[in-house]
């Protein structure tokens, strides 16, 4: 297994691996990002559900 393929042993190693990966990854267009989705995408809050749960 090469240096790049081995599993990280610490959180720091994992973060460094992610950074290296991001540097070499081609950038997606906004349309591709929308289609694929991102973990950090904002969600629309359901205000009705919020109002209903306030009495709980």
mmCIF file of the N, C-alpha and C atoms, coordinates in Angstrom:
data_MODEL
# 
_entry.id   MODEL 
# 
loop_
_atom_site.group_PDB 
_atom_site.id 
_atom_site.type_symbol 
_atom_site.label_atom_id 
_atom_site.label_alt_id 
_atom_site.label_comp_id 
_atom_site.label_asym_id 
_atom_site.label_entity_id 
_atom_site.label_seq_id 
_atom_site.pdbx_PDB_ins_code 
_atom_site.Cartn_x 
_atom_site.Cartn_y 
_atom_site.Cartn_z 
_atom_site.occupancy 
_atom_site.B_iso_or_equiv 
_atom_site.pdbx_formal_charge 
_atom_site.auth_seq_id 
_atom_site.auth_comp_id 
_atom_site.auth_asym_id 
_atom_site.auth_atom_id 
_atom_site.pdbx_PDB_model_num 
ATOM 1   N N  . UNK A 1 1  ? 0.857   -1.176 0.000   1.00 0.00 ? 1  UNK A N  1 
ATOM 2   C CA . UNK A 1 1  ? 0.000   0.000  0.000   1.00 0.00 ? 1  UNK A CA 1 
ATOM 3   C C  . UNK A 1 1  ? 0.903   1.240  0.000   1.00 0.00 ? 1  UNK A C  1 
ATOM 4   N N  . UNK A 1 2  ? 0.579   2.194  -0.827  1.00 0.00 ? 2  UNK A N  1 
ATOM 5   C CA . UNK A 1 2  ? 1.411   3.396  -0.908  1.00 0.00 ? 2  UNK A CA 1 
ATOM 6   C C  . UNK A 1 2  ? 1.119   4.335  0.264   1.00 0.00 ? 2  UNK A C  1 
ATOM 7   N N  . UNK A 1 3  ? 1.969   5.325  0.436   1.00 0.00 ? 3  UNK A N  1 
ATOM 8   C CA . UNK A 1 3  ? 1.821   6.306  1.517   1.00 0.00 ? 3  UNK A CA 1 
ATOM 9   C C  . UNK A 1 3  ? 0.461   6.996  1.439   1.00 0.00 ? 3  UNK A C  1 
ATOM 10  N N  . UNK A 1 4  ? 0.005   7.311  0.228   1.00 0.00 ? 4  UNK A N  1 
ATOM 11  C CA . UNK A 1 4  ? -1.246  8.051  0.046   1.00 0.00 ? 4  UNK A CA 1 
ATOM 12  C C  . UNK A 1 4  ? -2.470  7.165  0.307   1.00 0.00 ? 4  UNK A C  1 
ATOM 13  N N  . UNK A 1 5  ? -2.340  5.841  0.103   1.00 0.00 ? 5  UNK A N  1 
ATOM 14  C CA . UNK A 1 5  ? -3.483  4.954  0.236   1.00 0.00 ? 5  UNK A CA 1 
ATOM 15  C C  . UNK A 1 5  ? -3.687  4.416  1.647   1.00 0.00 ? 5  UNK A C  1 
ATOM 16  N N  . UNK A 1 6  ? -2.674  4.499  2.513   1.00 0.00 ? 6  UNK A N  1 
ATOM 17  C CA . UNK A 1 6  ? -2.833  3.917  3.842   1.00 0.00 ? 6  UNK A CA 1 
ATOM 18  C C  . UNK A 1 6  ? -3.844  4.713  4.668   1.00 0.00 ? 6  UNK A C  1 
ATOM 19  N N  . UNK A 1 7  ? -4.510  4.018  5.565   1.00 0.00 ? 7  UNK A N  1 
ATOM 20  C CA . UNK A 1 7  ? -5.539  4.649  6.393   1.00 0.00 ? 7  UNK A CA 1 
ATOM 21  C C  . UNK A 1 7  ? -4.894  5.548  7.431   1.00 0.00 ? 7  UNK A C  1 
ATOM 22  N N  . UNK A 1 8  ? -5.469  6.710  7.663   1.00 0.00 ? 8  UNK A N  1 
ATOM 23  C CA . UNK A 1 8  ? -4.910  7.609  8.684   1.00 0.00 ? 8  UNK A CA 1 
ATOM 24  C C  . UNK A 1 8  ? -5.065  7.007  10.072  1.00 0.00 ? 8  UNK A C  1 
ATOM 25  N N  . UNK A 1 9  ? -4.048  7.219  10.894  1.00 0.00 ? 9  UNK A N  1 
ATOM 26  C CA . UNK A 1 9  ? -4.084  6.694  12.260  1.00 0.00 ? 9  UNK A CA 1 
ATOM 27  C C  . UNK A 1 9  ? -4.599  7.735  13.252  1.00 0.00 ? 9  UNK A C  1 
ATOM 28  N N  . UNK A 1 10 ? -4.535  9.010  12.877  1.00 0.00 ? 10 UNK A N  1 
ATOM 29  C CA . UNK A 1 10 ? -4.993  10.073 13.773  1.00 0.00 ? 10 UNK A CA 1 
ATOM 30  C C  . UNK A 1 10 ? -5.921  11.009 13.009  1.00 0.00 ? 10 UNK A C  1 
ATOM 31  N N  . UNK A 1 11 ? -6.624  11.829 13.753  1.00 0.00 ? 11 UNK A N  1 
ATOM 32  C CA . UNK A 1 11 ? -7.506  12.817 13.121  1.00 0.00 ? 11 UNK A CA 1 
ATOM 33  C C  . UNK A 1 11 ? -6.696  13.800 12.288  1.00 0.00 ? 11 UNK A C  1 
ATOM 34  N N  . UNK A 1 12 ? -5.508  14.168 12.769  1.00 0.00 ? 12 UNK A N  1 
ATOM 35  C CA . UNK A 1 12 ? -4.657  15.091 12.034  1.00 0.00 ? 12 UNK A CA 1 
ATOM 36  C C  . UNK A 1 12 ? -4.255  14.501 10.686  1.00 0.00 ? 12 UNK A C  1 
ATOM 37  N N  . UNK A 1 13 ? -3.879  13.229 10.666  1.00 0.00 ? 13 UNK A N  1 
ATOM 38  C CA . UNK A 1 13 ? -3.512  12.581 9.409   1.00 0.00 ? 13 UNK A CA 1 
ATOM 39  C C  . UNK A 1 13 ? -4.701  12.559 8.447   1.00 0.00 ? 13 UNK A C  1 
ATOM 40  N N  . UNK A 1 14 ? -5.878  12.331 8.981   1.00 0.00 ? 14 UNK A N  1 
ATOM 41  C CA . UNK A 1 14 ? -7.077  12.307 8.143   1.00 0.00 ? 14 UNK A CA 1 
ATOM 42  C C  . UNK A 1 14 ? -7.347  13.690 7.545   1.00 0.00 ? 14 UNK A C  1 
ATOM 43  N N  . UNK A 1 15 ? -7.201  14.725 8.342   1.00 0.00 ? 15 UNK A N  1 
ATOM 44  C CA . UNK A 1 15 ? -7.409  16.092 7.857   1.00 0.00 ? 15 UNK A CA 1 
ATOM 45  C C  . UNK A 1 15 ? -6.386  16.432 6.784   1.00 0.00 ? 15 UNK A C  1 
ATOM 46  N N  . UNK A 1 16 ? -5.123  16.085 7.025   1.00 0.00 ? 16 UNK A N  1 
ATOM 47  C CA . UNK A 1 16 ? -4.086  16.357 6.028   1.00 0.00 ? 16 UNK A CA 1 
ATOM 48  C C  . UNK A 1 16 ? -4.368  15.615 4.728   1.00 0.00 ? 16 UNK A C  1 
ATOM 49  N N  . UNK A 1 17 ? -4.850  14.393 4.834   1.00 0.00 ? 17 UNK A N  1 
ATOM 50  C CA . UNK A 1 17 ? -5.212  13.622 3.641   1.00 0.00 ? 17 UNK A CA 1 
ATOM 51  C C  . UNK A 1 17 ? -6.342  14.319 2.879   1.00 0.00 ? 17 UNK A C  1 
ATOM 52  N N  . UNK A 1 18 ? -7.353  14.796 3.600   1.00 0.00 ? 18 UNK A N  1 
ATOM 53  C CA . UNK A 1 18 ? -8.469  15.500 2.965   1.00 0.00 ? 18 UNK A CA 1 
ATOM 54  C C  . UNK A 1 18 ? -7.998  16.769 2.263   1.00 0.00 ? 18 UNK A C  1 
ATOM 55  N N  . UNK A 1 19 ? -7.077  17.489 2.889   1.00 0.00 ? 19 UNK A N  1 
ATOM 56  C CA . UNK A 1 19 ? -6.550  18.718 2.284   1.00 0.00 ? 19 UNK A CA 1 
ATOM 57  C C  . UNK A 1 19 ? -5.798  18.392 1.003   1.00 0.00 ? 19 UNK A C  1 
ATOM 58  N N  . UNK A 1 20 ? -4.937  17.373 1.062   1.00 0.00 ? 20 UNK A N  1 
ATOM 59  C CA . UNK A 1 20 ? -4.197  16.964 -0.132  1.00 0.00 ? 20 UNK A CA 1 
ATOM 60  C C  . UNK A 1 20 ? -5.153  16.551 -1.241  1.00 0.00 ? 20 UNK A C  1 
ATOM 61  N N  . UNK A 1 21 ? -6.190  15.827 -0.864  1.00 0.00 ? 21 UNK A N  1 
ATOM 62  C CA . UNK A 1 21 ? -7.188  15.374 -1.829  1.00 0.00 ? 21 UNK A CA 1 
ATOM 63  C C  . UNK A 1 21 ? -7.906  16.564 -2.468  1.00 0.00 ? 21 UNK A C  1 
ATOM 64  N N  . UNK A 1 22 ? -8.270  17.537 -1.655  1.00 0.00 ? 22 UNK A N  1 
ATOM 65  C CA . UNK A 1 22 ? -8.984  18.719 -2.151  1.00 0.00 ? 22 UNK A CA 1 
ATOM 66  C C  . UNK A 1 22 ? -8.115  19.545 -3.099  1.00 0.00 ? 22 UNK A C  1 
ATOM 67  N N  . UNK A 1 23 ? -6.821  19.582 -2.833  1.00 0.00 ? 23 UNK A N  1 
ATOM 68  C CA . UNK A 1 23 ? -5.922  20.359 -3.687  1.00 0.00 ? 23 UNK A CA 1 
ATOM 69  C C  . UNK A 1 23 ? -5.823  19.783 -5.083  1.00 0.00 ? 23 UNK A C  1 
ATOM 70  N N  . UNK A 1 24 ? -5.955  18.471 -5.219  1.00 0.00 ? 24 UNK A N  1 
ATOM 71  C CA . UNK A 1 24 ? -5.797  17.834 -6.525  1.00 0.00 ? 24 UNK A CA 1 
ATOM 72  C C  . UNK A 1 24 ? -7.127  17.529 -7.201  1.00 0.00 ? 24 UNK A C  1 
ATOM 73  N N  . UNK A 1 25 ? -8.220  17.660 -6.481  1.00 0.00 ? 25 UNK A N  1 
ATOM 74  C CA . UNK A 1 25 ? -9.541  17.366 -7.032  1.00 0.00 ? 25 UNK A CA 1 
ATOM 75  C C  . UNK A 1 25 ? -9.973  18.496 -7.963  1.00 0.00 ? 25 UNK A C  1 
ATOM 76  N N  . UNK A 1 26 ? -10.474 18.160 -9.159  1.00 0.00 ? 26 UNK A N  1 
ATOM 77  C CA . UNK A 1 26 ? -10.971 19.224 -10.052 1.00 0.00 ? 26 UNK A CA 1 
ATOM 78  C C  . UNK A 1 26 ? -12.209 19.881 -9.449  1.00 0.00 ? 26 UNK A C  1 
ATOM 79  N N  . UNK A 1 27 ? -12.348 21.166 -9.663  1.00 0.00 ? 27 UNK A N  1 
ATOM 80  C CA . UNK A 1 27 ? -13.475 21.901 -9.095  1.00 0.00 ? 27 UNK A CA 1 
ATOM 81  C C  . UNK A 1 27 ? -14.732 21.648 -9.911  1.00 0.00 ? 27 UNK A C  1 
ATOM 82  N N  . UNK A 1 28 ? -15.824 21.355 -9.215  1.00 0.00 ? 28 UNK A N  1 
ATOM 83  C CA . UNK A 1 28 ? -17.107 21.128 -9.865  1.00 0.00 ? 28 UNK A CA 1 
ATOM 84  C C  . UNK A 1 28 ? -17.759 22.455 -10.200 1.00 0.00 ? 28 UNK A C  1 
ATOM 85  N N  . UNK A 1 29 ? -18.565 22.427 -11.250 1.00 0.00 ? 29 UNK A N  1 
ATOM 86  C CA . UNK A 1 29 ? -19.349 23.608 -11.578 1.00 0.00 ? 29 UNK A CA 1 
ATOM 87  C C  . UNK A 1 29 ? -20.490 23.710 -10.564 1.00 0.00 ? 29 UNK A C  1 
ATOM 88  N N  . UNK A 1 30 ? -21.094 24.889 -10.441 1.00 0.00 ? 30 UNK A N  1 
ATOM 89  C CA . UNK A 1 30 ? -22.226 25.019 -9.506  1.00 0.00 ? 30 UNK A CA 1 
ATOM 90  C C  . UNK A 1 30 ? -23.346 24.020 -9.814  1.00 0.00 ? 30 UNK A C  1 
ATOM 91  N N  . UNK A 1 31 ? -23.577 23.738 -11.084 1.00 0.00 ? 31 UNK A N  1 
ATOM 92  C CA . UNK A 1 31 ? -24.625 22.784 -11.465 1.00 0.00 ? 31 UNK A CA 1 
ATOM 93  C C  . UNK A 1 31 ? -24.271 21.372 -10.985 1.00 0.00 ? 31 UNK A C  1 
ATOM 94  N N  . UNK A 1 32 ? -23.019 20.976 -11.132 1.00 0.00 ? 32 UNK A N  1 
ATOM 95  C CA . UNK A 1 32 ? -22.596 19.658 -10.666 1.00 0.00 ? 32 UNK A CA 1 
ATOM 96  C C  . UNK A 1 32 ? -22.712 19.556 -9.142  1.00 0.00 ? 32 UNK A C  1 
ATOM 97  N N  . UNK A 1 33 ? -22.359 20.618 -8.428  1.00 0.00 ? 33 UNK A N  1 
ATOM 98  C CA . UNK A 1 33 ? -22.475 20.611 -6.961  1.00 0.00 ? 33 UNK A CA 1 
ATOM 99  C C  . UNK A 1 33 ? -23.920 20.473 -6.525  1.00 0.00 ? 33 UNK A C  1 
ATOM 100 N N  . UNK A 1 34 ? -24.833 21.184 -7.217  1.00 0.00 ? 34 UNK A N  1 
ATOM 101 C CA . UNK A 1 34 ? -26.251 21.085 -6.873  1.00 0.00 ? 34 UNK A CA 1 
ATOM 102 C C  . UNK A 1 34 ? -26.760 19.668 -7.095  1.00 0.00 ? 34 UNK A C  1 
ATOM 103 N N  . UNK A 1 35 ? -26.358 19.053 -8.194  1.00 0.00 ? 35 UNK A N  1 
ATOM 104 C CA . UNK A 1 35 ? -26.829 17.720 -8.526  1.00 0.00 ? 35 UNK A CA 1 
ATOM 105 C C  . UNK A 1 35 ? -26.288 16.687 -7.537  1.00 0.00 ? 35 UNK A C  1 
ATOM 106 N N  . UNK A 1 36 ? -25.016 16.808 -7.164  1.00 0.00 ? 36 UNK A N  1 
ATOM 107 C CA . UNK A 1 36 ? -24.371 15.849 -6.274  1.00 0.00 ? 36 UNK A CA 1 
ATOM 108 C C  . UNK A 1 36 ? -24.726 16.124 -4.818  1.00 0.00 ? 36 UNK A C  1 
ATOM 109 N N  . UNK A 1 37 ? -24.828 17.379 -4.448  1.00 0.00 ? 37 UNK A N  1 
ATOM 110 C CA . UNK A 1 37 ? -25.111 17.755 -3.069  1.00 0.00 ? 37 UNK A CA 1 
ATOM 111 C C  . UNK A 1 37 ? -23.833 17.827 -2.265  1.00 0.00 ? 37 UNK A C  1 
ATOM 112 N N  . UNK A 1 38 ? -23.847 18.632 -1.255  1.00 0.00 ? 38 UNK A N  1 
ATOM 113 C CA . UNK A 1 38 ? -22.701 18.799 -0.366  1.00 0.00 ? 38 UNK A CA 1 
ATOM 114 C C  . UNK A 1 38 ? -23.176 18.600 1.059   1.00 0.00 ? 38 UNK A C  1 
ATOM 115 N N  . UNK A 1 39 ? -22.317 18.071 1.882   1.00 0.00 ? 39 UNK A N  1 
ATOM 116 C CA . UNK A 1 39 ? -22.672 17.836 3.272   1.00 0.00 ? 39 UNK A CA 1 
ATOM 117 C C  . UNK A 1 39 ? -23.008 19.130 3.994   1.00 0.00 ? 39 UNK A C  1 
ATOM 118 N N  . UNK A 1 40 ? -22.414 20.232 3.562   1.00 0.00 ? 40 UNK A N  1 
ATOM 119 C CA . UNK A 1 40 ? -22.608 21.499 4.252   1.00 0.00 ? 40 UNK A CA 1 
ATOM 120 C C  . UNK A 1 40 ? -23.703 22.359 3.623   1.00 0.00 ? 40 UNK A C  1 
ATOM 121 N N  . UNK A 1 41 ? -24.480 21.779 2.702   1.00 0.00 ? 41 UNK A N  1 
ATOM 122 C CA . UNK A 1 41 ? -25.560 22.555 2.099   1.00 0.00 ? 41 UNK A CA 1 
ATOM 123 C C  . UNK A 1 41 ? -26.547 22.998 3.174   1.00 0.00 ? 41 UNK A C  1 
ATOM 124 N N  . UNK A 1 42 ? -27.011 24.220 3.046   1.00 0.00 ? 42 UNK A N  1 
ATOM 125 C CA . UNK A 1 42 ? -28.008 24.732 3.990   1.00 0.00 ? 42 UNK A CA 1 
ATOM 126 C C  . UNK A 1 42 ? -29.346 24.057 3.708   1.00 0.00 ? 42 UNK A C  1 
ATOM 127 N N  . UNK A 1 43 ? -30.099 23.834 4.760   1.00 0.00 ? 43 UNK A N  1 
ATOM 128 C CA . UNK A 1 43 ? -31.434 23.283 4.576   1.00 0.00 ? 43 UNK A CA 1 
ATOM 129 C C  . UNK A 1 43 ? -32.448 24.355 4.926   1.00 0.00 ? 43 UNK A C  1 
ATOM 130 N N  . UNK A 1 44 ? -33.603 24.252 4.339   1.00 0.00 ? 44 UNK A N  1 
ATOM 131 C CA . UNK A 1 44 ? -34.659 25.212 4.621   1.00 0.00 ? 44 UNK A CA 1 
ATOM 132 C C  . UNK A 1 44 ? -35.386 24.750 5.876   1.00 0.00 ? 44 UNK A C  1 
ATOM 133 N N  . UNK A 1 45 ? -35.417 25.580 6.905   1.00 0.00 ? 45 UNK A N  1 
ATOM 134 C CA . UNK A 1 45 ? -36.098 25.167 8.132   1.00 0.00 ? 45 UNK A CA 1 
ATOM 135 C C  . UNK A 1 45 ? -37.605 25.096 7.926   1.00 0.00 ? 45 UNK A C  1 
ATOM 136 N N  . UNK A 1 46 ? -38.211 24.165 8.570   1.00 0.00 ? 46 UNK A N  1 
ATOM 137 C CA . UNK A 1 46 ? -39.649 24.026 8.532   1.00 0.00 ? 46 UNK A CA 1 
ATOM 138 C C  . UNK A 1 46 ? -40.200 24.845 9.694   1.00 0.00 ? 46 UNK A C  1 
ATOM 139 N N  . UNK A 1 47 ? -40.604 26.081 9.405   1.00 0.00 ? 47 UNK A N  1 
ATOM 140 C CA . UNK A 1 47 ? -41.044 26.981 10.469  1.00 0.00 ? 47 UNK A CA 1 
ATOM 141 C C  . UNK A 1 47 ? -42.299 26.466 11.163  1.00 0.00 ? 47 UNK A C  1 
ATOM 142 N N  . UNK A 1 48 ? -43.178 25.792 10.424  1.00 0.00 ? 48 UNK A N  1 
ATOM 143 C CA . UNK A 1 48 ? -44.389 25.255 11.045  1.00 0.00 ? 48 UNK A CA 1 
ATOM 144 C C  . UNK A 1 48 ? -44.026 24.183 12.072  1.00 0.00 ? 48 UNK A C  1 
ATOM 145 N N  . UNK A 1 49 ? -43.093 23.313 11.723  1.00 0.00 ? 49 UNK A N  1 
ATOM 146 C CA . UNK A 1 49 ? -42.665 22.267 12.663  1.00 0.00 ? 49 UNK A CA 1 
ATOM 147 C C  . UNK A 1 49 ? -41.999 22.888 13.887  1.00 0.00 ? 49 UNK A C  1 
ATOM 148 N N  . UNK A 1 50 ? -41.245 23.950 13.679  1.00 0.00 ? 50 UNK A N  1 
ATOM 149 C CA . UNK A 1 50 ? -40.613 24.629 14.807  1.00 0.00 ? 50 UNK A CA 1 
ATOM 150 C C  . UNK A 1 50 ? -41.668 25.200 15.742  1.00 0.00 ? 50 UNK A C  1 
ATOM 151 N N  . UNK A 1 51 ? -42.672 25.852 15.171  1.00 0.00 ? 51 UNK A N  1 
ATOM 152 C CA . UNK A 1 51 ? -43.728 26.446 15.994  1.00 0.00 ? 51 UNK A CA 1 
ATOM 153 C C  . UNK A 1 51 ? -44.516 25.383 16.771  1.00 0.00 ? 51 UNK A C  1 
ATOM 154 N N  . UNK A 1 52 ? -44.784 24.250 16.089  1.00 0.00 ? 52 UNK A N  1 
ATOM 155 C CA . UNK A 1 52 ? -45.544 23.179 16.735  1.00 0.00 ? 52 UNK A CA 1 
ATOM 156 C C  . UNK A 1 52 ? -44.746 22.527 17.864  1.00 0.00 ? 52 UNK A C  1 
ATOM 157 N N  . UNK A 1 53 ? -43.432 22.477 17.735  1.00 0.00 ? 53 UNK A N  1 
ATOM 158 C CA . UNK A 1 53 ? -42.622 21.791 18.739  1.00 0.00 ? 53 UNK A CA 1 
ATOM 159 C C  . UNK A 1 53 ? -42.292 22.662 19.932  1.00 0.00 ? 53 UNK A C  1 
ATOM 160 N N  . UNK A 1 54 ? -42.567 23.958 19.877  1.00 0.00 ? 54 UNK A N  1 
ATOM 161 C CA . UNK A 1 54 ? -42.212 24.848 20.977  1.00 0.00 ? 54 UNK A CA 1 
ATOM 162 C C  . UNK A 1 54 ? -42.959 24.530 22.259  1.00 0.00 ? 54 UNK A C  1 
ATOM 163 N N  . UNK A 1 55 ? -44.128 23.925 22.169  1.00 0.00 ? 55 UNK A N  1 
ATOM 164 C CA . UNK A 1 55 ? -44.890 23.577 23.362  1.00 0.00 ? 55 UNK A CA 1 
ATOM 165 C C  . UNK A 1 55 ? -44.438 22.268 23.985  1.00 0.00 ? 55 UNK A C  1 
ATOM 166 N N  . UNK A 1 56 ? -43.578 21.520 23.323  1.00 0.00 ? 56 UNK A N  1 
ATOM 167 C CA . UNK A 1 56 ? -43.123 20.215 23.823  1.00 0.00 ? 56 UNK A CA 1 
ATOM 168 C C  . UNK A 1 56 ? -42.161 20.328 24.956  1.00 0.00 ? 56 UNK A C  1 
# 
